[in-house]
Amino acid sequence: MKQKDLPLIIIVVVVSAIFSFVISNILFASPKDRKTKVEVVSPITSDFNQPDQKYFNAQSVNPTQLIQIGDSNNQQPFNGSQ
């Protein structure tokens, strides 16, 4: 390395450092821009409100009941015989 190369390398390092600093300030947000307002979530409680009696009452249709259509005495319907 020659004696005149050292000042050129120092100048390139300084210019590239300044360029990197300026570009990083443009690309990355500053601390004052990082603040965001967020929605506050209410905590979960163990309370359970009773459902509306209009829909959930003793006279309502129970969809989990077994529905049988007709009278079938065949205990093995898929064995090929009737």
Secondary structure as UniProt FT lines:
FT   TURN            3..4
FT   HELIX           5..27
FT   HELIX           31..33
FT   TURN            53..55
FT   TURN            58..59
FT   TURN            63..64
FT   TURN            77..78
//
